[in-house]
Amino acid sequence: MVTITGYKTQLNSQGVKNIFLKVEGGMMPVVSKTSGKAYFKSLKANVFAAVDEEVAKSLIGFQLPGTIKQLEVEPYELINEDTGEIRVLDYKSEYFTPEQLESLGV
């Protein structure tokens, strides 16, 4: 199960506002690259939603079947808009429905 924890809006290349629901569910163990110590990280993803902002607001707290998986991808840069810090990531988190997981044999 995942829980909708919020939403964000984003303009697409045509200037149309898209809604993305922020979903969270599950944890994964991670080993710190600096200290070598293990810690747990919450799995989060943003999922496109064909709804308006009012509906997106009303969905916060709603639970959905499915899970979030962390997938390896080609390295890419992510800029923290608050601090300007640039991080290079080699993964992305993606939401999968139970049907998608079944078809993948997971």
Steps between C-alpha positions, in 0.01 A plus 500: 500500500604857437359818649443828315690755707466808282513630144693741282420687182732530203464676165563281197670618179167635369441704817227268632498438876542131591430352843732243658394316814773440756475140623694332778520138608756258628855532622834380376833457677783721375869515593640851535779574250673726753466318834441142383209471744163352405178699519146473363364714220131556427400424141327792326390566143308758297224363275316692227130542578229606255317704766476866598658657808180483704476124450874459565460678836208275595705185425768573763499213750333259255664156476544306176611144429845472348859565593793727425818353354836670467636447146855550374532754216775689319651762734332841490535831685241625747514859624360585843297815429535623860879465537627480141680175590553269202476126564565220252253214533496160329152387607136601484202389705193381313150391608376160378144370518446138616416409138828645372697307763317179409575542129868557587503186715589695814 
